[in-house]
Amino acid sequence: MAPAKPKAAAVAEAARGAGAKSARRKAGALQGPFEIAGRRVRRGERLQFELPMAQLYTQTPLDLTVEVIHGRWQGATLLVSAGIHGDELNGIEVIRRLRTLAALERLHGTLVLVPVVNLFGFLNRSRYLPDRRDLNRSFPGSEIGSLASRMANVFFGSVVKRCTHVIDLHTGAVHRDNLPQIRAALDQPGVGKMARAFSIPVIVNSGLLDNSLRSEAGREGIPVITYEAGEALRLDEKCVVAGVRGVVNVMRGLDMLPARRTRTARSEPYVANSTRWIRAPTDGLFRPLVRLGAHVRVGDVLGTVSAPFSSDDDVIPAPFEGIVIGINRLPPVNEGEALFHLARFGEVSAVEEEIVSHESVLEADPLYAIESIEDSP
């Protein structure tokens, strides 16, 4: 029979046991293996694999790279995807930086990363697939349809449907520059919480387009938000940093990562329930005279369009008070071409102030400093 322990030692051991139990309760329940696309990932493991997706006409395979980071403790399964439009690069860089964060060592749940969904478009620096179809208008896809439909079917069935939440990363279309913003159907379950947790000033409450990832995932009960920032075929440092911060904020909101130890100022999101593109009044060379994020009032001059052999300018006035959330960056334009994207808000001045404040916070973020190049002495 083992000798009785001294009372003080027994009390200390009991306290340690209670502390360990309390820590386990705080950490949450351990989770089992995660299965995706025929792979099995144990808790605490990280796996990167190639998912057969399509091939070139030379029969060279184009496989989809998927990375799974499976935390030890139970939680949400978040998919972060980019490159559904192959020329939209900011999201790819967001995922590259996100996957290296030390905070992922304390992950609850599972993080699924797909940096380039549309490999054909990425290789060809194009929004579209070789058949000119838009992959984001091809979901949920089909095993026997077009190339776009088949690729959508693989991605949607093998990856998207294995997740509980989705953040899809985009930029503006070619020659269009977007202010960092969240696009979301706020009436869908779980979407509003994610959109606000991203913590950037502008949320556009937008409807669901048929056969888009947002629409079809929503039908499956999977909440999706879209982060739009910057311009196709360009990397914009502020857009990238805002994206990394936003994804981490959503993960904290979903209890996938612990809360910050110290409170920091967070952007107050403002919701735009309607937007409108302002179009070119004539053909010519376009000059924008306002910046992204600017607060404009009725009648303010947004820009001009001028014929190359004329000294006259066609002025583009603001038709209503709002915030500039998108600008065309290609000067030669035809009549009717979309030039400015304006969003309506109830508190326009407050939105402008929040945008300015958010930009200054980004410049002070360590992520921004790490990726900046110091001037040579």
C-alpha positions in Angstrom: 0.0 0.0 0.0 1.4 3.4 -1.0 2.2 5.8 1.9 -0.2 8.6 2.4 0.9 11.9 0.8 1.4 14.9 3.1 -1.7 17.1 3.2 0.0 20.1 1.5 1.3 18.0 -1.4 -2.2 16.4 -1.8 -3.8 19.9 -1.9 -1.2 21.1 -4.5 -1.7 18.1 -6.7 -5.5 18.5 -6.5 -5.0 22.2 -7.5 -2.9 21.2 -10.4 -5.4 18.7 -11.5 -8.2 21.2 -11.2 -6.1 23.7 -13.2 -5.5 21.2 -15.9 -9.1 20.3 -16.2 -10.0 24.1 -16.2 -7.4 24.6 -19.0 -8.9 21.8 -21.0 -12.4 23.1 -20.6 -11.2 26.6 -21.7 -9.3 25.1 -24.7 -12.4 23.2 -25.7 -13.1 19.6 -26.7 -10.4 17.8 -28.8 -11.5 17.1 -32.3 -11.1 14.0 -34.5 -9.5 13.7 -37.9 -10.7 15.8 -40.8 -11.5 14.2 -44.1 -11.5 16.1 -47.4 -11.1 15.0 -51.0 -10.1 11.5 -49.9 -7.4 12.8 -47.5 -7.4 12.4 -43.8 -5.8 15.0 -41.5 -5.3 14.3 -37.8 -5.8 17.0 -35.2 -2.8 19.3 -34.9 -1.6 18.4 -38.4 -1.1 20.4 -41.5 -1.4 18.9 -45.0 -0.9 20.4 -48.4 -2.1 18.3 -51.3 -2.9 18.5 -55.0 -6.5 17.9 -56.1 -6.9 16.8 -59.8 -8.9 19.6 -61.4 -8.3 19.8 -65.2 -5.6 19.6 -67.7 -4.2 21.6 -70.6 -4.9 20.5 -74.2 -1.5 18.9 -74.1 -2.9 16.7 -71.3 -0.6 18.3 -68.8 -2.4 18.2 -65.5 -3.5 21.4 -63.7 -4.1 20.4 -60.1 -5.7 22.5 -57.4 -3.4 23.1 -54.4 -5.3 22.8 -51.1 -3.8 23.3 -47.7 -5.5 22.1 -44.5 -4.5 23.3 -41.1 -6.4 21.1 -38.6 -6.4 22.5 -35.1 -6.4 20.3 -32.0 -9.7 21.6 -30.6 -13.2 21.6 -32.1 -14.4 24.7 -34.0 -15.6 26.0 -37.3 -14.2 24.9 -40.7 -13.3 28.0 -42.6 -12.4 28.0 -46.3 -10.4 31.0 -47.6 -10.2 31.0 -51.4 -8.8 33.3 -54.0 -8.1 33.4 -57.7 -11.6 32.3 -58.9 -10.9 35.0 -61.4 -7.4 34.2 -62.5 -6.2 37.8 -62.9 -7.1 38.8 -59.3 -3.9 38.6 -57.3 -4.4 40.4 -54.0 -6.2 37.5 -52.5 -3.5 35.1 -53.5 -1.0 37.2 -51.5 -3.4 37.4 -48.6 -3.4 33.6 -48.3 0.4 33.4 -48.7 0.8 35.7 -45.6 -2.1 34.2 -43.7 -0.7 30.7 -43.7 2.6 31.8 -42.0 1.0 33.5 -39.0 2.2 32.1 -35.6 -1.4 32.4 -34.2 -2.4 29.4 -36.2 -0.6 27.2 -33.6 -3.6 27.9 -31.4 -6.2 27.2 -34.0 -9.6 25.9 -33.0 -11.4 24.1 -35.8 -10.0 23.8 -39.3 -8.6 26.3 -41.8 -8.8 25.3 -45.5 -6.7 27.5 -47.9 -7.1 27.5 -51.7 -4.9 30.3 -53.1 -5.7 29.8 -56.9 -9.0 28.2 -57.9 -8.8 29.2 -61.5 -5.4 27.9 -62.6 -6.1 28.4 -66.3 -6.9 32.1 -65.8 -3.9 32.6 -63.5 -1.5 31.2 -66.0 -3.0 33.3 -68.8 -3.4 36.4 -66.7 -7.1 36.3 -67.5 -10.3 36.5 -65.5 -11.8 33.7 -67.5 -11.3 30.1 -68.5 -10.1 29.2 -72.0 -13.7 28.9 -73.2 -14.3 32.5 -72.0 -16.6 31.3 -69.3 -16.6 32.9 -65.8 -15.9 30.3 -63.1 -17.9 32.3 -60.6 -21.0 31.9 -62.7 -20.7 28.2 -63.0 -21.4 26.8 -59.5 -22.3 24.2 -58.3 -21.1 22.7 -61.6 -21.6 19.4 -63.3 -19.5 16.3 -64.0 -20.6 16.3 -67.7 -20.8 20.0 -68.5 -18.3 22.6 -69.9 -14.8 23.0 -68.6 -16.0 25.7 -66.2 -18.8 23.5 -65.0 -16.6 20.5 -64.4 -14.0 22.6 -62.5 -16.8 24.2 -60.4 -18.1 20.7 -59.6 -14.8 19.5 -58.3 -14.1 22.6 -56.2 -17.6 22.8 -54.8 -18.2 19.2 -54.1 -14.7 18.3 -52.8 -13.8 21.4 -50.9 -16.6 24.0 -50.4 -19.2 21.5 -49.1 -16.7 20.3 -46.5 -16.6 23.7 -44.8 -18.9 25.6 -42.5 -17.9 29.1 -43.5 -16.3 30.7 -46.6 -14.3 33.9 -47.2 -13.8 34.5 -51.0 -11.1 37.0 -51.9 -11.5 39.2 -55.1 -10.3 42.4 -56.7 -12.0 44.7 -59.2 -12.2 43.6 -62.8 -9.4 44.5 -65.2 -8.8 48.3 -65.2 -11.2 48.8 -62.3 -9.9 49.6 -58.8 -12.0 48.8 -55.7 -11.9 50.4 -52.3 -11.5 47.5 -49.8 -15.0 46.4 -49.0 -17.1 43.4 -48.1 -19.9 42.2 -50.4 -22.4 40.1 -48.5 -26.1 39.2 -48.5 -26.8 40.3 -44.9 -30.2 38.6 -44.8 -28.5 35.1 -45.0 -27.9 33.2 -41.8 -24.5 33.8 -40.3 -23.4 36.2 -43.0 -23.9 39.4 -41.1 -21.7 38.3 -38.2 -18.8 37.4 -40.5 -19.2 40.7 -42.5 -19.0 42.8 -39.4 -16.3 40.8 -37.8 -14.0 41.4 -40.9 -13.8 45.0 -39.5 -13.4 47.3 -42.5 -15.4 50.4 -43.0 -17.5 49.5 -46.0 -20.0 46.6 -46.3 -22.1 46.5 -49.5 -25.3 44.6 -48.8 -25.5 42.9 -52.3 -27.9 40.4 -53.7 -26.9 36.9 -54.8 -26.1 36.2 -58.4 -27.3 32.9 -59.8 -24.5 30.2 -60.0 -22.0 32.3 -58.1 -20.1 30.8 -55.2 -22.0 33.0 -52.7 -25.3 31.9 -54.0 -24.8 28.2 -54.3 -22.9 27.9 -51.0 -25.8 29.8 -49.4 -28.2 27.2 -50.7 -26.2 24.6 -48.8 -26.4 26.7 -45.6 -22.8 27.8 -45.8 -22.4 31.6 -45.0 -20.0 33.3 -47.5 -18.6 36.8 -47.6 -16.6 38.3 -50.5 -13.7 40.7 -49.9 -13.2 43.0 -52.8 -10.0 45.2 -52.9 -7.7 46.7 -55.5 -7.3 46.0 -59.2 -6.7 43.0 -61.3 -3.1 42.1 -62.2 -1.8 44.4 -59.5 -0.7 43.9 -55.9 -1.8 46.6 -53.5 -0.1 46.5 -50.1 -2.9 48.2 -48.1 -5.5 45.9 -49.7 -3.4 42.8 -48.8 -2.8 43.9 -45.2 -6.4 44.8 -44.8 -7.3 41.3 -46.1 -5.0 39.5 -43.7 -6.3 41.5 -40.8 -9.9 40.9 -41.9 -9.6 37.2 -42.2 -7.9 36.9 -38.8 -10.7 39.1 -37.3 -13.3 36.8 -38.7 -11.5 33.8 -37.3 -11.5 35.5 -33.9 -15.3 36.2 -34.3 -15.8 32.5 -35.0 -13.8 31.5 -31.9 -11.2 29.9 -34.1 -8.4 32.0 -32.7 -8.1 33.6 -29.2 -9.1 37.2 -28.7 -6.4 39.9 -28.7 -4.7 40.3 -25.3 -4.9 44.1 -25.6 -7.8 45.9 -27.2 -7.1 47.8 -30.4 -9.2 50.2 -32.3 -11.4 48.4 -34.8 -13.1 49.8 -37.8 -16.8 50.6 -37.5 -18.5 49.0 -40.5 -21.1 51.0 -42.4 -23.6 49.2 -44.6 -24.5 50.5 -48.1 -27.8 49.1 -49.2 -27.5 50.5 -52.8 -24.8 51.4 -55.2 -24.7 52.8 -58.7 -22.1 52.9 -61.6 -21.7 56.4 -63.1 -21.0 56.0 -66.9 -19.1 58.0 -69.5 -21.2 60.7 -71.1 -19.2 60.5 -74.4 -16.2 58.9 -76.0 -12.7 60.2 -75.2 -9.9 60.3 -72.6 -11.1 59.9 -69.0 -9.6 61.7 -66.1 -10.8 60.9 -62.5 -10.7 63.9 -60.2 -11.6 62.2 -56.9 -10.0 59.3 -55.0 -11.3 56.0 -53.8 -13.1 56.5 -50.5 -13.9 60.2 -51.2 -17.2 61.7 -49.9 -18.9 63.4 -52.8 -22.1 65.5 -52.8 -24.7 66.1 -55.4 -23.1 68.1 -58.3 -19.5 67.5 -57.3 -17.2 67.0 -60.3 -16.1 63.3 -60.3 -14.0 63.6 -63.5 -14.0 64.6 -67.1 -14.0 63.0 -70.5 -12.3 64.8 -73.4 -11.9 64.2 -77.1 -8.2 63.9 -78.1 -8.5 66.7 -80.6 -10.7 69.1 -78.6 -10.1 71.6 -75.8 -13.6 70.9 -74.3 -14.2 68.7 -71.3 -17.4 66.7 -70.6 -17.8 67.0 -66.9 -19.1 64.0 -64.9 -21.2 65.3 -61.9 -22.1 63.2 -58.9 -25.9 62.4 -59.1 -26.2 61.8 -55.4 -24.3 62.1 -52.1 -22.1 59.0 -51.4 -18.7 57.3 -51.2 -16.6 56.4 -54.2 -16.0 52.6 -53.9 -14.8 51.9 -57.4 -12.9 53.8 -60.2 -12.1 52.9 -63.8 -8.3 53.1 -64.3 -8.1 53.0 -68.2 -8.3 56.5 -69.7 -9.6 55.7 -73.2 -13.4 55.2 -72.8 -16.5 54.9 -74.9 -19.8 56.4 -74.2 -21.7 54.4 -71.5 -18.6 52.8 -70.0 -18.6 52.4 -66.2 -16.3 55.0 -64.6 -17.2 55.5 -60.9 -19.0 53.2 -58.5 -20.8 55.2 -55.8 -22.4 53.8 -52.7 -25.2 55.4 -50.6 -24.9 55.5 -46.8 -27.0 57.1 -44.1 -24.0 58.7 -42.5 -21.7 59.6 -45.3 -19.3 61.9 -43.4 -18.8 59.3 -40.7 -18.0 56.7 -43.4 -15.3 58.9 -44.9 -13.7 59.5 -41.5 -13.7 55.8 -40.8 -12.0 55.0 -44.1 -9.3 57.6 -43.5 -8.8 56.2 -39.9 -8.6 52.6 -41.2 -6.0 53.5 -43.8 -3.8 55.1 -41.1 -4.2 52.0 -38.9 -3.0 49.8 -41.9 0.1 51.9 -42.3 1.0 51.3 -38.6 0.4 47.6 -38.8 3.5 45.4 -38.4 2.4 43.4 -41.4 2.7 46.6 -43.5 6.1 47.4 -42.1 7.5 43.9 -42.7 6.6 44.0 -46.4 7.8 47.6 -47.0 11.3 48.2 -48.4 13.4 50.7 -46.5 15.2 53.3 -48.4 18.9 52.6 -48.9 21.3 54.8 -46.9 
